[in-house]
């Protein structure tokens, strides 16, 4: 976190107006907290400890302080926390004006329930393939922003998904894991 000033200076100098971040941890050397994918940690625990909560708040606070109020910050939570943990974290991060949480869910109804319980917009869908998988998420307006992985869905299908999302007033964000 001490190096964030230099990192954000380089970022601002590049002309970007938004940044998306994962959750870095530094206890055993720098790594990304990704228990939902069994990466970056030994644990697959998707609960949120007080220590991890403080680490996330410190990370986002340092980003906001150094980026200023006009740069958008999106926080990638993927499958890494239970919905209850996300609700608690979202409340604590409200003062930092997060643009969106990227959250993936295997169910449209579960994501819709989460969306109704937090103020921060939800971006989701990078793990959905094809119009059939996206349809229930769009019909239930489970997310605010549809993240469509163009590489996996292809251009034609991605455009169909985007048009469907727009019928419900959703924004669309292309995604490319590569």
Buried (B, 14 or more C-beta within 10 A) or exposed (E): BEEBEEBBEEBBEEEEEEBBBBBBBEEEEEBBBBBBEEEBBEEEBBEBEEEBBEBBBEBBBBBBEBBEEEBBBBBBBBBBBBBEBBBBBBEBBEEBEBBBBBBBBEEBEEBBBBBEEBEBBBBBBBBBBEBEBBBBBBEBBBBBBBBBBBEBBEEEBBBBBBEBBEEBEBBBBBBEEE
